[in-house]
Amino acid sequence: MNRSELRKKIMTILYQIFLYEEDKINYDVKEVIKENMEIENEFVNEMVYGVLDNRNDIDKIANKNLKDWTIDRFSKVDQAILRMGIYELVYTDTPEVVSINEAVELAKEYSDEKVKNMINAVLDSIYHEDNKNE
């Protein structure tokens, strides 16, 4: 599987976890990953655990960059895409352009046009803010 395909899996895993949490269903992250992945993958593990471990900070970053909106108003799928995009952009060595493009491509496939544009705008804003601070 290439990284784009793995990101779809990560989005699915995060979506499933967010639904479990909303419905107050107990889950084990490792088991949710196993259900969705035939073989263990370090990139998937790093991304899933990274998003979950840093979710509060990721949500603060998202909300700071959303105009008159908050991340909790997004659908669970859109939350998964945006959180994954922010995590990859802020916490990993993935080139910024790749992080943004991958999240936008997922949003093109799974979100409506307005949400896709919001996700793109948030990630673009974070990217420009980070580069301004360097």
Protein Blocks (a to p, Z undefined) as FASTA:
>chain_A
ZZklmmmmmmmmmmmmmmmmmnopacdfklmmmmmpmbdcfklmmmmmmmmmmmmmmmmm
mmmmpghiafklpcfklmmmmmmmmmmmmmmmbdfklmmmmmmmmmmmmmcfklmmmmmm
mmmmmmmmmmmmZZ
